[in-house]
Amino acid sequence: MNRIYALWSHPRSMSTAMERVMRERGDLDCAHEPFMYDYYVHRRIRVMPHFDVRPDHPVSYAAIRDHLIARSEKAPVFFKDMSYYVMPHILDDAVFAERLVDAFLIRDPVASIASYHKLDPEVTLDEIGLEAQWRHYSALKAAGRSPVVIRAESVRQDTRGAMARFWQAVGLPFSEAAFDWQSEKPKDWEQVGGWHGDVSASKGIRPLTEEEIRAQRETFEKMAQDHPNMRAHLEHHRPFYDLLAAEALV
């Protein structure tokens, strides 16, 4: 029985770059946000911009879960997704839980909220994503599981070191091939191509600089003058980010 590695993230958290690293390993069957079909297509919570729905993709939670389990019969599976897509009903799914190796990726919400608002000014409080991540993480811990938390900033500051510790924690061997992106852009990224311009053209994860961190803060403050709901989103989600950051492996 092959493992299914789940990376639970929030939007604009560098999760697609992390997915690219995992794809470049070459030993995992990777899926890109399969549960967004349940949230945006099956349940129709809202219309997601820049999303070209694939007619052949399973849409209900159960159908997506079964599809991932079926893929794992042939090879280990990795997928990245958002906790708010699957909470709270995933917590009652003992069959799926037994197959998952859970990890959570977080990024400073000052950066992620501004990045999301650039692409979708109508983003909802739920879609910022950090509250759902914390509730998901907390429920797994309470159930006796040991999910891993990693910070996007740590991965950017020391990509090889952070990934080595992450892989060790989830039971995967180190892979040097994962850091030199040679393969073509994954075909399943095309359905949400508008969200992935930078990472689609990149050949690796760029180091994080103090100048970039300052620029992120300045961008947030400037944008928040025209979009005051950004401050409300930050005030709501910052405590959940801080709780998760306190649990981070790296």
Backbone bond lengths (Angstrom), bond angles and torsions (degrees), N, CA, C in turn:
res aa  C-N    CA-C-N  psi(-1)  N-CA   C-N-CA  omega(-1)  CA-C   N-CA-C  phi
1 M - - - 1.462 - - 1.535 109.11 -
2 N 1.298 116.55 119.28 1.460 121.18 -177.77 1.527 111.14 -83.18
3 R 1.314 115.20 150.40 1.448 120.63 178.87 1.524 111.58 -77.03
4 I 1.339 115.01 156.70 1.457 122.67 171.60 1.525 106.24 -119.43
5 Y 1.329 116.19 115.62 1.460 122.04 -178.61 1.522 108.82 -95.13
6 A 1.330 116.66 119.85 1.465 121.88 -177.82 1.527 109.69 -111.08
7 L 1.324 116.60 124.80 1.463 122.09 173.53 1.518 107.50 -106.17
8 W 1.336 116.03 105.98 1.462 122.01 179.45 1.524 108.38 -90.18
9 S 1.313 115.78 122.42 1.463 120.47 -172.90 1.524 109.81 -129.59
10 H 1.317 115.11 -175.73 1.458 120.82 168.95 1.524 106.61 -124.96
11 P 1.322 120.01 157.98 1.461 120.90 -175.22 1.528 113.15 -58.05
12 R 1.322 115.55 143.36 1.461 124.07 177.12 1.535 111.25 62.55
13 S 1.331 115.84 35.97 1.465 121.16 -179.03 1.522 112.31 -104.57
14 M 1.318 117.95 12.86 1.464 124.02 -176.24 1.530 110.98 76.91
15 S 1.317 116.14 17.73 1.461 119.72 -176.13 1.520 112.78 -67.75
16 T 1.334 117.76 -31.80 1.462 119.60 179.39 1.529 110.36 -69.63
17 A 1.320 117.26 -37.11 1.465 119.88 174.68 1.522 110.60 -64.31
18 M 1.334 116.81 -39.97 1.460 120.08 176.17 1.528 110.76 -62.80
19 E 1.321 115.50 -40.99 1.459 119.26 176.81 1.529 110.56 -60.83
20 R 1.338 116.26 -39.82 1.466 119.63 179.77 1.535 110.96 -62.36
21 V 1.335 116.50 -41.08 1.464 120.36 176.13 1.525 110.28 -58.75
22 M 1.317 116.44 -45.46 1.462 119.88 -178.56 1.521 111.65 -67.13
23 R 1.321 117.13 -35.48 1.463 119.91 177.07 1.522 111.66 -65.51
24 E 1.338 115.81 -40.53 1.458 119.60 -175.74 1.531 112.81 -70.17
25 R 1.324 117.67 -13.81 1.462 119.85 173.72 1.526 111.28 -56.87
26 G 1.330 115.62 -40.19 1.451 120.41 177.90 1.517 115.36 88.28
27 D 1.345 117.44 0.35 1.468 119.07 -177.51 1.522 112.94 -117.22
28 L 1.347 117.01 12.97 1.454 121.26 -178.34 1.525 110.30 -130.41
29 D 1.319 115.87 142.03 1.465 122.05 172.09 1.521 106.45 -87.81
30 C 1.334 117.85 112.82 1.464 121.84 -168.27 1.529 112.37 -105.84
31 A 1.324 114.91 142.71 1.471 122.11 177.73 1.523 109.09 -128.10
32 H 1.319 115.21 142.93 1.466 121.51 -175.39 1.518 111.16 -105.34
33 E 1.316 117.55 106.71 1.463 124.37 175.79 1.535 113.09 45.27
34 P 1.315 117.20 55.84 1.473 117.87 -178.15 1.528 113.41 -62.94
35 F 1.333 117.95 -31.42 1.467 119.68 -175.23 1.522 113.78 -79.01
36 M 1.338 117.80 -3.67 1.459 118.09 174.67 1.527 110.17 -65.17
37 Y 1.335 116.94 -22.29 1.463 119.98 178.33 1.528 111.25 -68.35
38 D 1.311 117.30 -34.47 1.462 119.37 176.07 1.523 110.53 -67.93
39 Y 1.333 116.77 -45.08 1.461 121.77 -175.56 1.532 112.12 -69.08
40 Y 1.345 116.36 -47.89 1.463 120.20 -172.24 1.525 114.70 -96.37
41 V 1.342 117.30 -26.25 1.462 119.89 -176.41 1.528 111.43 -104.64
42 H 1.330 116.87 -51.40 1.468 120.25 -176.80 1.530 111.80 -72.92
43 R 1.354 116.78 -52.42 1.468 120.70 -178.53 1.525 112.82 -88.86
44 R 1.315 117.35 -17.04 1.469 123.06 176.39 1.528 112.15 53.54
45 I 1.330 115.87 50.42 1.456 119.86 179.89 1.527 110.14 -60.44
46 R 1.320 116.46 -43.25 1.459 122.92 171.60 1.515 107.31 -162.70
47 V 1.324 116.49 175.12 1.464 121.11 176.70 1.517 108.43 -87.20
48 M 1.324 117.20 124.20 1.462 121.71 179.28 1.526 109.10 -89.04
49 P 1.326 118.16 122.96 1.465 119.53 177.64 1.532 111.57 -69.28
50 H 1.308 116.14 156.23 1.460 122.62 176.99 1.534 111.79 60.02
51 F 1.328 117.35 36.79 1.461 121.30 -177.76 1.523 108.79 -127.04
52 D 1.328 116.72 109.35 1.457 122.62 176.09 1.522 108.39 -96.07
53 V 1.309 116.34 103.55 1.463 121.97 -173.29 1.525 110.56 -67.52
54 R 1.323 116.31 130.69 1.459 121.85 175.59 1.520 108.96 -86.59
55 P 1.333 117.80 123.30 1.466 119.70 -175.56 1.520 113.96 -67.71
56 D 1.337 117.89 -18.05 1.463 120.35 -177.26 1.528 113.13 -94.60
57 H 1.330 117.92 2.49 1.462 121.16 -176.06 1.529 110.03 -87.11
58 P 1.343 119.17 135.77 1.474 119.44 174.96 1.524 110.28 -61.55
59 V 1.329 116.91 146.98 1.464 119.06 -172.01 1.530 114.49 -116.72
60 S 1.311 119.67 -29.67 1.463 119.68 -179.40 1.528 110.09 -83.95
61 Y 1.336 115.92 156.82 1.459 119.89 179.06 1.524 111.23 -53.99
62 A 1.333 117.40 -49.05 1.459 121.10 -176.96 1.524 111.93 -62.75
63 A 1.331 116.64 -40.88 1.464 120.01 -179.06 1.522 111.25 -67.59
64 I 1.337 116.69 -38.77 1.469 120.36 178.41 1.523 110.15 -67.04
65 R 1.329 116.52 -45.02 1.464 120.39 177.68 1.521 111.04 -58.03
66 D 1.313 117.35 -46.97 1.462 120.96 -178.35 1.526 110.98 -64.49
67 H 1.326 115.84 -35.56 1.468 120.62 177.67 1.535 110.68 -63.28
68 L 1.328 117.20 -43.42 1.466 120.93 178.94 1.527 111.39 -66.58
69 I 1.324 116.36 -41.10 1.465 119.85 178.12 1.523 110.34 -62.80
70 A 1.330 117.03 -41.78 1.467 120.37 178.64 1.523 111.04 -62.26
71 R 1.325 117.39 -41.18 1.471 120.27 177.61 1.521 111.48 -63.74
72 S 1.332 116.14 -33.97 1.464 119.48 -178.61 1.520 112.94 -72.31
73 E 1.318 118.32 -12.74 1.459 119.83 175.66 1.526 111.20 -69.21
74 K 1.330 116.28 -22.59 1.465 120.94 -177.72 1.525 112.90 -98.66
75 A 1.328 117.26 -31.23 1.466 120.91 -176.11 1.526 108.86 -162.31
76 P 1.338 118.06 160.88 1.467 119.58 172.76 1.530 110.20 -60.76
77 V 1.309 116.50 141.57 1.463 122.61 -176.55 1.522 109.66 -115.00
78 F 1.327 115.60 140.85 1.456 122.12 169.08 1.518 108.06 -123.85
79 F 1.334 116.00 135.57 1.465 119.10 169.75 1.517 108.99 -140.84
80 K 1.335 115.15 149.78 1.466 120.41 172.49 1.517 107.16 -114.68
81 D 1.331 114.83 141.50 1.449 120.03 -176.06 1.522 109.31 -155.74
82 M 1.308 116.52 179.56 1.455 122.41 179.63 1.528 109.71 -107.17
83 S 1.319 116.59 136.23 1.470 119.30 178.86 1.522 111.75 -60.43
84 Y 1.336 118.35 -34.07 1.460 118.61 -176.82 1.522 111.92 -69.45
85 Y 1.328 118.57 -15.87 1.461 120.37 173.98 1.527 111.39 -68.44
86 V 1.329 117.72 -33.01 1.469 121.11 -167.34 1.523 114.44 -116.52
87 M 1.332 117.07 -9.76 1.464 119.18 179.71 1.525 110.31 -82.59
88 P 1.362 117.49 142.76 1.469 127.14 -0.26 1.519 114.21 -97.33
89 H 1.361 118.27 -0.15 1.460 119.02 -168.97 1.523 113.81 -67.35
90 I 1.337 118.32 -21.67 1.462 118.90 177.42 1.530 111.25 -65.02
91 L 1.320 117.68 -24.98 1.462 121.00 -177.80 1.526 112.17 -69.33
92 D 1.316 117.32 -19.12 1.466 121.23 178.29 1.526 112.27 -96.90
93 D 1.325 116.56 6.53 1.471 121.56 -175.34 1.525 109.50 -102.73
94 A 1.323 116.37 80.96 1.465 121.01 -176.14 1.522 112.12 -65.07
95 V 1.320 117.43 -34.39 1.467 120.51 -178.79 1.524 110.38 -62.64
96 F 1.317 116.47 -46.21 1.470 120.19 -179.62 1.525 110.48 -69.75
97 A 1.325 116.61 -40.28 1.470 120.47 -178.31 1.523 111.74 -57.31
98 E 1.313 117.04 -36.36 1.464 121.04 -179.25 1.517 112.45 -67.08
99 R 1.315 116.46 -22.14 1.466 120.15 -177.99 1.524 112.75 -92.14
100 L 1.350 117.46 -15.03 1.458 120.88 -170.15 1.520 113.48 -93.16
101 V 1.339 114.77 141.61 1.457 123.02 163.63 1.520 104.94 -107.96
102 D 1.327 117.52 110.38 1.460 121.88 -169.25 1.525 112.32 -96.08
103 A 1.331 115.72 136.82 1.462 122.51 172.67 1.520 108.38 -139.86
104 F 1.332 115.81 154.18 1.465 121.86 -178.20 1.522 109.10 -126.22
105 L 1.329 115.79 133.49 1.468 122.73 177.90 1.517 108.83 -111.68
106 I 1.334 116.52 130.26 1.462 120.76 178.95 1.527 110.25 -128.44
107 R 1.315 115.05 153.95 1.465 122.50 176.41 1.524 108.37 -138.63
108 D 1.302 117.17 147.66 1.468 121.77 177.85 1.535 108.93 -46.98
109 P 1.344 118.33 121.22 1.460 119.92 -176.76 1.521 114.46 -64.69
110 V 1.335 118.75 -20.42 1.461 119.56 173.49 1.528 109.41 -57.75
111 A 1.330 116.28 -42.19 1.465 120.94 -179.88 1.526 111.69 -76.55
112 S 1.320 116.95 -45.58 1.467 119.34 -174.10 1.521 112.29 -70.35
113 I 1.335 117.46 -37.64 1.472 119.63 -179.50 1.526 111.02 -66.76
114 A 1.330 117.04 -43.61 1.470 119.50 177.93 1.521 110.97 -62.99
115 S 1.325 116.43 -41.39 1.464 120.37 -179.79 1.526 111.00 -63.22
116 Y 1.334 116.82 -39.96 1.464 120.03 179.91 1.531 110.10 -67.82
117 H 1.335 117.82 -44.12 1.465 120.87 -177.45 1.529 111.85 -63.04
118 K 1.318 117.57 -28.67 1.463 119.55 177.20 1.526 110.75 -63.23
119 L 1.322 116.62 -35.81 1.454 121.48 -176.96 1.511 113.23 -92.61
120 D 1.342 116.58 -27.05 1.460 120.18 -176.57 1.527 109.23 -151.49
121 P 1.313 118.66 88.89 1.471 121.37 -179.51 1.525 113.44 -63.68
122 E 1.344 117.45 -13.88 1.460 121.33 -179.75 1.527 112.25 -93.70
123 V 1.310 118.33 12.46 1.462 122.03 179.91 1.529 110.18 -52.19
124 T 1.331 115.79 138.91 1.456 120.83 -179.12 1.530 110.80 -90.84
125 L 1.322 115.49 166.56 1.461 120.87 177.72 1.521 110.60 -59.39
126 D 1.323 117.06 -41.50 1.467 121.53 179.98 1.523 111.28 -60.99
127 E 1.350 116.21 -38.35 1.464 120.35 -174.68 1.526 113.41 -73.13
128 I 1.302 119.43 -15.48 1.465 119.60 173.17 1.522 108.87 -60.86
129 G 1.323 117.03 -36.01 1.458 121.21 160.67 1.513 119.35 94.77
130 L 1.313 119.26 -18.00 1.468 120.25 -172.18 1.530 113.02 -73.55
131 E 1.316 117.70 -34.55 1.472 118.76 177.80 1.524 110.29 -62.30
132 A 1.333 116.69 -46.04 1.465 119.87 179.75 1.527 110.82 -62.11
133 Q 1.331 117.41 -37.99 1.464 120.28 177.42 1.529 110.76 -60.44
134 W 1.334 116.73 -47.01 1.464 119.48 -178.02 1.526 111.08 -63.56
135 R 1.323 117.64 -42.04 1.462 120.20 179.81 1.528 110.51 -66.80
136 H 1.310 116.90 -37.22 1.464 122.09 176.45 1.530 109.87 -64.31
137 Y 1.326 115.92 -51.51 1.462 121.52 -179.99 1.529 110.83 -58.47
138 S 1.310 116.75 -46.67 1.466 120.92 -178.01 1.518 111.61 -61.56
139 A 1.332 117.02 -40.94 1.459 120.72 179.46 1.529 111.33 -65.37
140 L 1.319 117.31 -39.22 1.461 120.24 177.84 1.526 110.73 -64.76
141 K 1.333 116.71 -43.18 1.459 120.69 178.20 1.533 110.50 -61.76
142 A 1.321 116.70 -43.31 1.460 120.96 -179.80 1.524 111.87 -64.10
143 A 1.331 116.14 -26.73 1.466 121.21 179.01 1.525 112.11 -85.26
144 G 1.341 116.84 3.37 1.455 120.67 177.24 1.507 115.30 89.12
145 R 1.330 117.13 10.52 1.459 120.56 178.68 1.534 109.64 -90.50
146 S 1.324 116.59 167.83 1.472 121.52 -175.53 1.521 111.29 -126.61
147 P 1.334 117.46 68.19 1.469 119.46 179.14 1.522 111.07 -67.27
148 V 1.325 115.76 150.18 1.464 123.17 -179.56 1.528 108.71 -99.66
149 V 1.321 117.42 141.28 1.466 122.58 174.16 1.519 108.53 -116.28
150 I 1.316 116.86 132.11 1.465 121.52 176.19 1.521 109.41 -130.06
151 R 1.329 115.67 146.59 1.454 122.42 -179.61 1.520 109.86 -98.67
152 A 1.317 117.04 133.42 1.460 120.76 178.77 1.523 111.05 -58.67
153 E 1.330 116.90 -37.66 1.466 120.46 -178.68 1.522 110.93 -63.60
154 S 1.319 118.03 -36.50 1.461 121.18 178.22 1.528 111.32 -66.88
155 V 1.326 115.91 -38.65 1.459 119.83 178.59 1.525 110.31 -64.89
156 R 1.314 117.25 -39.02 1.455 120.21 179.68 1.530 112.26 -71.92
157 Q 1.324 117.11 -33.85 1.461 120.17 -178.15 1.526 112.20 -74.21
158 D 1.324 117.77 -32.64 1.472 122.50 179.93 1.512 107.82 -150.51
159 T 1.333 116.09 78.32 1.458 120.65 -171.34 1.524 112.24 -59.39
160 R 1.316 117.37 -50.84 1.469 119.72 -177.80 1.521 111.91 -64.59
161 G 1.332 116.16 -44.26 1.453 119.13 -179.52 1.515 112.45 -64.21
162 A 1.343 117.01 -44.65 1.458 120.68 -179.26 1.522 111.28 -66.00
163 M 1.321 116.87 -42.81 1.460 119.49 179.97 1.521 111.29 -68.06
164 A 1.324 117.70 -35.93 1.465 120.32 177.53 1.522 110.57 -59.74
165 R 1.336 116.43 -44.05 1.464 120.14 179.41 1.523 111.03 -68.36
166 F 1.325 116.66 -38.38 1.462 120.54 178.29 1.523 110.67 -63.81
167 W 1.317 116.42 -50.05 1.467 119.61 -179.80 1.520 111.99 -60.07
168 Q 1.312 117.03 -41.13 1.461 119.90 177.77 1.531 110.61 -61.18
169 A 1.336 116.28 -40.60 1.463 120.41 -177.81 1.521 112.44 -66.53
170 V 1.343 117.58 -32.13 1.470 120.13 -177.62 1.525 112.49 -101.17
171 G 1.334 116.80 2.05 1.457 119.95 174.23 1.505 115.82 85.65
172 L 1.325 117.45 29.33 1.464 121.63 176.63 1.526 109.58 -111.80
173 P 1.338 118.01 144.48 1.464 120.19 177.24 1.523 111.89 -73.65
174 F 1.312 116.60 156.88 1.463 121.29 176.43 1.521 109.78 -64.66
175 S 1.344 116.69 144.57 1.464 121.71 179.94 1.524 109.90 -137.76
176 E 1.308 117.32 108.00 1.463 121.17 178.20 1.520 111.36 -66.45
177 A 1.327 117.15 -31.00 1.467 121.22 -178.59 1.524 112.24 -61.19
178 A 1.323 117.59 -22.19 1.459 121.21 -175.19 1.517 113.54 -68.58
179 F 1.336 117.97 -16.48 1.462 120.89 -172.57 1.531 113.76 -98.37
180 D 1.310 117.83 -5.33 1.465 121.97 179.71 1.515 107.56 -121.46
181 W 1.341 115.73 98.61 1.456 120.47 -169.89 1.517 110.79 -80.79
182 Q 1.329 115.25 103.41 1.449 121.38 -176.45 1.528 113.42 -105.28
183 S 1.319 116.79 -27.36 1.459 119.34 -176.01 1.526 111.20 -74.02
184 E 1.331 116.15 164.55 1.455 121.47 -179.87 1.528 110.10 -71.49
185 K 1.327 115.10 163.42 1.464 120.69 176.81 1.527 109.30 -55.68
186 P 1.338 118.52 130.09 1.470 120.50 -179.91 1.521 111.82 -56.31
187 K 1.327 115.94 138.64 1.457 120.35 -176.57 1.522 112.58 -65.15
188 D 1.347 117.53 -31.09 1.458 117.72 -178.41 1.520 112.94 -77.43
189 W 1.351 117.95 -1.53 1.460 120.70 171.51 1.520 111.41 -78.73
190 E 1.338 117.05 -18.54 1.458 120.33 -175.59 1.531 112.08 -61.96
191 Q 1.349 116.76 -29.54 1.467 120.32 -177.70 1.525 112.34 -66.83
192 V 1.350 116.97 -21.95 1.464 121.84 178.42 1.528 109.50 -131.85
193 G 1.312 115.89 40.77 1.456 121.32 -174.26 1.511 114.84 -59.23
194 G 1.332 118.29 -29.48 1.445 121.48 -179.30 1.516 114.42 -65.64
195 W 1.331 116.72 -16.09 1.458 121.14 -178.50 1.527 112.65 -92.33
196 H 1.332 118.70 -10.63 1.455 120.11 -165.49 1.522 114.57 -125.88
197 G 1.336 116.96 32.66 1.460 119.78 -175.30 1.510 113.87 -57.27
198 D 1.341 118.34 -51.68 1.461 121.43 -175.32 1.513 112.38 -66.66
199 V 1.328 116.74 -49.91 1.455 119.25 -175.07 1.522 111.64 -70.15
200 S 1.322 117.58 -27.06 1.467 119.93 178.14 1.519 111.49 -65.12
201 A 1.332 116.36 -32.06 1.457 120.48 -177.61 1.527 113.16 -94.83
202 S 1.321 117.82 -5.63 1.466 121.14 -174.25 1.515 112.05 -83.20
203 K 1.317 115.48 160.83 1.456 122.84 175.17 1.526 111.74 -113.48
204 G 1.334 116.84 5.96 1.449 120.70 179.66 1.521 109.86 172.11
205 I 1.318 116.63 175.81 1.456 122.27 179.89 1.522 109.84 -85.71
206 R 1.330 117.13 126.73 1.461 121.77 -178.73 1.524 110.89 -78.23
207 P 1.320 118.25 144.08 1.470 120.98 174.06 1.525 110.84 -62.65
208 L 1.324 116.30 149.39 1.455 122.12 178.70 1.520 109.75 -92.61
209 T 1.328 117.07 131.18 1.462 121.50 -178.99 1.528 110.45 -110.99
210 E 1.331 115.99 158.53 1.459 120.41 175.64 1.530 110.99 -63.01
211 E 1.320 115.94 -33.57 1.469 120.18 178.04 1.526 110.51 -62.48
212 E 1.316 116.43 -41.42 1.463 119.54 179.26 1.521 111.13 -66.74
213 I 1.331 117.00 -39.27 1.463 120.49 178.15 1.526 110.59 -61.46
214 R 1.332 116.93 -43.58 1.467 120.41 177.38 1.524 110.52 -62.97
215 A 1.319 116.24 -41.01 1.465 120.13 -179.60 1.528 111.17 -64.40
216 Q 1.327 117.17 -36.19 1.464 120.77 177.69 1.525 110.54 -62.25
217 R 1.327 116.82 -43.28 1.465 120.55 179.37 1.525 111.20 -65.64
218 E 1.326 115.96 -41.80 1.462 119.94 179.55 1.525 110.99 -64.97
219 T 1.331 116.03 -39.95 1.460 120.53 178.75 1.522 110.64 -62.67
220 F 1.326 116.41 -44.17 1.459 119.93 179.22 1.530 110.47 -59.45
221 E 1.326 117.42 -48.92 1.464 120.91 -177.32 1.522 111.14 -61.88
222 K 1.310 116.78 -40.81 1.461 120.40 -179.53 1.526 110.83 -66.95
223 M 1.331 116.96 -45.66 1.463 120.34 -178.84 1.521 111.27 -67.41
224 A 1.333 117.10 -35.85 1.463 120.93 -176.88 1.524 112.23 -65.26
225 Q 1.327 117.40 -20.30 1.465 119.85 176.64 1.532 110.98 -64.96
226 D 1.329 115.84 -33.58 1.460 120.62 179.02 1.526 112.70 -96.15
227 H 1.331 116.59 -19.22 1.468 121.56 -177.80 1.532 108.88 -129.08
228 P 1.327 118.35 77.36 1.469 121.00 -175.16 1.532 113.91 -61.52
229 N 1.345 117.07 -20.81 1.470 118.12 177.90 1.528 111.74 -65.50
230 M 1.339 117.75 -17.53 1.451 120.04 175.42 1.530 110.81 -61.50
231 R 1.310 117.06 -39.50 1.468 120.03 179.15 1.531 110.74 -67.82
232 A 1.313 116.79 -37.63 1.464 120.29 177.05 1.524 110.65 -64.84
233 H 1.327 115.60 -40.63 1.467 119.81 177.82 1.530 110.74 -63.23
234 L 1.320 116.07 -42.93 1.462 120.14 -179.75 1.528 111.04 -65.42
235 E 1.322 116.58 -44.93 1.460 120.29 -179.08 1.524 110.94 -61.07
236 H 1.321 116.65 -37.69 1.461 120.43 -178.92 1.526 112.18 -71.97
237 H 1.320 116.41 -43.31 1.467 120.10 -170.36 1.524 113.97 -92.13
238 R 1.324 119.11 -20.17 1.460 120.66 -178.58 1.532 112.88 -55.40
239 P 1.347 120.27 -43.30 1.466 118.52 179.00 1.529 113.17 -60.02
240 F 1.319 117.83 -36.17 1.459 120.68 179.49 1.528 111.03 -70.54
241 Y 1.329 115.82 -37.32 1.471 119.62 174.11 1.527 110.06 -60.70
242 D 1.319 117.09 -46.43 1.463 120.54 -177.93 1.522 111.51 -61.61
243 L 1.324 117.02 -39.35 1.475 120.69 178.10 1.521 110.92 -64.00
244 L 1.318 116.80 -43.67 1.459 120.20 178.59 1.523 111.59 -67.96
245 A 1.337 117.02 -40.60 1.451 120.54 -179.52 1.528 111.16 -61.61
246 A 1.316 116.30 -32.78 1.467 119.86 179.05 1.527 111.72 -67.91
247 E 1.326 117.72 -17.91 1.460 122.54 179.77 1.529 112.55 -99.03
248 A 1.331 117.39 0.87 1.470 120.85 -170.05 1.527 112.95 -66.91
249 L 1.328 114.30 137.33 1.473 121.17 172.19 1.504 109.54 -70.77
250 V 1.322 116.97 -43.80 1.460 122.81 177.94 1.533 108.76 -137.37
